[in-house]
Amino acid sequence: MTQADWERAAALYLPISLSLIAGLLSRRHPRQFPASLLSLLWTLPSLLALQVLNQHALWWTFAPGSEATLRTMPLEFYLGWAILWGILPSLALPNLNIPATAAILVVADCLLMPLCRAGIHLNHNWLTGEALAVATVLLPSLSIARWTRRKTHLALRATFQLAVAALLFLFLMPELVFALRPGPGWSPLLNLPSLPRQLALQIICLLALPAVAAVMEFAARGNGTPIPYDPPTSLVSSGIYRFSANPIQISCVLVLFAWAALLRNPWLLIPPVVAIAYSAGLATWDESKDLDERFGAAWRAYRAEVHNWVPRWRPFHAGSPARLYIARTCGPCSQIRNWLEARHPVGLEILDAESLPDHSIHRMRYETGGPQGDSATVDGVRAMAQALEHLNLPWALCGLTLRLPGVWQAIQLLTDASGLGPRSLCSYEEFPGNGVQSSMAGSSPAKAAAETAR
């Protein structure tokens, strides 16, 4: 064996050995496995993306001779690096703070990489690549492991899981296929004219919307994430789950089929087919058993009405209705109210904002209480978005789009700038001739006036 062969072997087996020793010596923790798993799943695609950039920036180059490479990086270096940054820290240094852990690994990198002279050639700007690797690979990997282990930063954990899924399915998986079956690679996508490429990518984003919305709902209403080792603590039957019990799998399969078509690679059809088989078989059986044990009658009632692969047109709703407060004394608000009432929302009670105490509401408000005691209150654009989920599937998808982070803030800013911003309301107590009105209860202005007259 040459010196380069020894270095490649050490790059793989040293991190594996250290991880095994750390795992045997560390105290068992119930969330250690998902923490290490998510950390590794981040490092694998992000390290490969870094190597793609390295092929252009040339921070370092690898000596030829390895029989298995990925983007010219020997697999031994690739897998060893992923284990060193993705698994070892969460096993060996679970309680050390993130900056200190990162500092130890960076020092180790700076000492070890120059020693691998036969396997790696470091160029003059290699520290730039190291800094980028720390920022985009190491720090996110340490963060997701730490947050998952300690069950903190739920919204960020869910966001990272979405990013991990996108990197795995849309980047790492095609790269593996291209490495095993050489062909045009990314050329079919990159060589498309600008307008068709943008349209295709926008369609894929729309297909991914149900999965994004499902992850948001898991975090907001279920206090958990989609992975089985970090599940919601409450049954989630709101949002996109009003229409499908399987939105993540449906969305994933559609995106993978579309991605395979866009890249014109028949080998990329294998992942969605496997996903369908797994979801329809093992996943459905395991999830149904787990959810039935945890949520019992509520889960069975939900599954009797909401199916996996065939979405409902009208939403499912259980328990007490949600409440939407809209000002009747506001002209544009009344028009929105009439539009919603004409579409007969399911499980939504529309009430006058004036029925609330003085100046306690400044925008349209949506309130709901879940069957497990969870509740949610949102105002403005997000309230309208949630109300749309009570109409039908197309309007619900519009509402889910409005609720996306960044989207609702931008639309709220535009509506405020156009004169539909917050305003103070006085209760009906200051207007003796009026009464509280509820569209779900069948109220009308005449009926409300008669009730007030009594």
N, C-alpha and C positions, 0 to 999 in steps of 0.2 A: 504493500500500500504506500502511496505517496503521502507527502506532508499534507497536501490538500484533502486527500481522502480522510486522514486522521482528523483534520479540523472539521470537516463536514460531519463526521460521526460524533465528535464531541459536541458540536452545535446542536445535535438532536438529542443524544442520549444523556447529556449532562442536565438539561432542564427537566427531562422526564424523570431522571433519578432523584433530583432535588424535590420535584413535586410529589413523588411517591413517598419520600422520607418525611416531607412536611405533612402530607396527609395522614401518615401513620402516627406521627407525634402530636398532631393538633387535636384539640378537644372537639368532639363531635358537636356540630351545630345544625339545627333542623333546616336552615336556609343556606347552608354552605354549597350544596350542589347547584341550585339555580344561580347563585352568585357566580360561581366558577364557570358555569355553562354560558351564561350571558356574556361574561367577560371574554371568554374564548371566542364566542360567535361574533363579537365585535372586532377582535384583533385579526381574525382570519381574513375577512374582506378588506378591512382598512389597511392592513400591511400590504396586501396585493395592490390596492389602489396607490399606495405610496411607491411601490416598485414600478408601477406604470409611469408615475411622475419621474422616478429616478432614471428611467430609460431615456428621458429627454434632458434632465438636469445633470445626469452623470455625477452624482455625489459619490457613488462607489460602483465598482464593477466586480463581477464574480469570475473566478478562474474557470476555464472550460474543463470538461472532463466528467461532470456529473451526468449520469444516465437519465435522471428525472429532473426536469426543471419546469418552472412556471414563470413566464415572462423573464426568462434567462436566470432566474433565481433558483439555485438548487433547492429541492424540496426539504433537504435536511436543515438548511438555514431558515427556510420559510416556516416549517412546522416548529422547529426549536425556538425561534423568535416568538412565535405565537404562544407557545406554552410558557416561555419565560415571562412574558408580559401579561398573558391572559389567565393563567392558572396559578402559577407559583406565588404571586403576591397575596392572593386571597387565602391561600393555605398557610403560607409561612409568616405573613405579617398582617393578620386580620384586624388587629387593634391599633396598628400604627397609623397616624394620620396620613392623608393622601400626599401632601407635599413631601413629607419625609420618605415615604415609600418610593415616590417617583425619583427623589434625589438619589436613593440607594441604587435603584435600577439604572439610572443614567450614569452614575459613576462606574458601575459594573460594565456597562456598555462601552464607555470611553476607555476603560482599561483593557477589555477583552478584544474589541474589534481591531485595534492596531496589532494585536498579537497574531491574528489570523492572516498573516502576510501571504501565505500560499493560496488561500481560498478566496480572500477579499482584497481588492486593491482600493484603498481609500484615496480619493482625490482631494485637492486642496480645499474644496468647499464642503467636505463631508459633514462638518458640524452643522451646516445649514439644514441638511437632510435629517440629521439627528434631532435638531430642534423641532422640525416639522413633524417628525415621527412622535416625539413626546407630546406635542400639542394635539395631534389628530388620532393617535393610536393609544398611547400609554395612559394619559390623563382620563380620557373617556372610559377606557377599560377599567381603570381603578375605581372611577366614580360609580359606574353601573354595578360593579361587584359590591362595593361598600353599601350603596343605597339598597340593593336587593337583600343583602345579608341583614341589614338593620331595619329593613322595611320602612324607609323614609323616602322623601322626595317622590311621592307617587306619580305626579304629573310628569316629572322628568324621566322616571323609570319607564313609563308608558311611551313617552316620546322616543327614548333610546330603543325600545323594543321595535317600534315602527321602523326606525332607521336601520336596525339590524336586519329586519326582514327584507327591507328594500335592497340593502347591500348584498345579502345572501342570494336572493332570488333573481335580481335584475343585473347583478354584476359578477359575483363569484361563480354562480352556477354557469352562466354563459362562458366565462373565462375557462372553467374546467372543461366544458364541452369543446371549446376552440382548441385547447391544448391536446385533448384526446383525439379529436376529429378535425384536423387542420382544414380550413376553408376560408371563405371571405371574411370571417370574423365580424367585426362591427361595421364593415364597409356598407352593407345594405342600409343601415341607419344613417351613417355619416354622409353617404353620397346622395341621399334623398334631397330634392330641392327644399328650400327653407320652409315654404308654406305647407307642403304635405307633411314634412317632418314635425312641424309644430302642431298640426292638427292631430297627427297620430299620437304624439306624446300627451296632448290634452285629452284624447279619448282614453288613454291608459290611466291618466290621473282620475278621470271620472269613474272608470271601472274600479279604481282603488278606493274611491270615496267610502263605500260601505264598510270596508275594513278599518279605515281611519276613524270613521264615526263610531264603530263598535269599540275600538280601543278607548276612545274618549269616554264613551258611556260606561265602560268597565271601571275606569278611573273615577269618574264623577259620581256615579250612582252605586257602584259595586265595591268600591274601595279595594280594587285589585287590578290585575292585568290578565291578558289572555293566556299566558303560559301556564300549564297545569300545576307547576310548582309555586306559583304566586297568584292563586285564583282569587276572584272576588269573594267577599264575605257575605254579600247580599245577592239575592236573585235579581238579575238585571232583565227587565222586560219592557224597558222604555227605549226611546230613540229608535234606532234601526231595528232593535230587537222586537219592536211592535209588529214588524212585518216578516222577519225571518229569524229562525233560531240558529242559523248557520251563516251569518253574513261575512265573517272573516274568510271561511273556506270558499264560499262562492266568489268573493272578490278576488282572492288569491288565484283561483283557477282561471277566472276570466282574464286577469292580468297576464298570467303565464302564457295562455293561449295567444293573446294579442302580442306579447313580446316575441314569441316564437315566429308569429306571422310577420312581424315588423323586421326581424333579423333574418327571415327566410331560411331558417335552419330547422329541418325536421327533427333533429336530435333534441331540440328544446321542447318538443311535444311530450317527451317522456315525463318530466317533472309534474305537469298538471294532471296527466293520467294517473301517475302514482299518488298524487294528492287526492284525487277523487276516490281511488280505491281505499286509501288510508282513512279518509274522512268518512266514507260510507260504511266502512267496516269497523276497524279497531277503535277509532276515535269516537264514533257515535255510540258504540257499546260502552266504552269506558266512561265517557262524559255523562251519558244518561244514568248509569249506575251511580256515579259520584253525586250528581245533582239530585237524584231521587233520594239518596240517603241524607243529603244536607238540607234540602228544602221541601221534601215530601209532597203534600197535596198541592202546594202552590206551583211547584214545578210540573206536576202531572196535569194540572188545569191549563197551564201555559202551553205545554206540548200538545195537548189535545186540540188546540186552536192554531198554533203556529208551527209550521213545518220547516224542515232543513233546506231543501233545494227548490221549493216552489213558494215564492214570497206571496203574502197576502196583498190584496189590493187596498182594503180598508184596514186600519190599525187594530191591533189587539189592545184591550184595556181591562185591567182588573183593579178592584178596590175603588176608593172614592175618587171622584173626578178631579182633574186639575182645574185651577182657576186662572182666568185671564182677566185682568182688570184694565179696562179701557175707558177713557174719559168720554162721557156722553156729551158734555158741553164743548168738546173740541170737534170741529167740522171734519178734518181729515181722519181723526181717530174714529168718528162715527161711520165714515165710509169703509174703513178697514173692518170695523165690527160687522157691518151689514154684509160685507163680502164673505167674512168667515161664517156667519150664521147661515147664509144661503147655501153653504157647502156641508152643512150638518156635521160639524166635528164630532168625533167619537171620544167620549170621556173628557170633555172639556166644557167647563161652565164659564160663560162670559158674563162678567159683572161690571157694574159702573165703578170707575175709579173714585168717583165722588162719595161712594159709600164708606171709604176708609177715613181715618181721622185726618183732620186738617193738615195739609202740607206734608203728609207722610209718604206721598208718592209723587214722583216728578216725571216718570216715563211709563209707558205700558209695562205691566208687570205680570209675570207668569209664576204661579206657585203650585207646587205639587207635594203630596205626601205619599211615600211608598208603602207597600204592604209590610215591610220590615221596620217601619218607623223612620226611614230615611226621608229627607225632604230636600227640595231645591227651590230657590227663588232667584230669578234673573229679570232684568229690566231691559227696555229698549229693543234693539235689533234682535238680541238673543231671545227675548220674550216672544217676538213674532216668529222667530225661527222654530221655537218649541211648539208654538201653536200650529204651525204648518204640519207638524208630525201627527196631528190628530185628524188630518183630512184624508189623504190617500198616498200611495207610494211615490208618485212623481213629485207631489208637493213636499213630501217628507224629505226626499233627496235634495230639493231646493233648500229646505230648512237646515239640513245637515251641512250643506255648503256654507250657508250664512253663519253657522256656529263655529266654523273652523278658526283657529287662532290666527290673528292677523286680518282675516276677512271681515269678521264682525266689527272689529275696531275701525277699519277703514270705512265700512258702510255707515257705522254710527257717526263717524266724523262728517261724512258727506250729508247725512240727513240733518245733523245739527246745523251744518253750514247753510243748508237750504231753508232754514226757518222752522224745522220740526224738532228743535232741541227740547231740553227739559223745561217744564213749567210747573208752577205751584197750583194746586187745586184746593178748593174749599169743599168741605163735606156738605152733605145734603141738609145738615142741621142749619146751615146759613141760608138755605133756600126752602122755606116752608112748603112751597107747592110741589116739591118733587119727592120721589121715593126711590128706594133701592130697586134695581132691576136686574134680573138674571135671565139670559136668553135660554138657558137649559131648563129653567123652571117654567118656561112659556110665558114670561112677562111681556107686557106691551105698555106703551105710554099711557093708554087709556086705563088699563088695569092698575098700573102703578098709581095713577091719579086717584082712582077709586079707593085703593088701599090707604093712600094718604088721607083722603077725606074721612075715613073711618076714625 
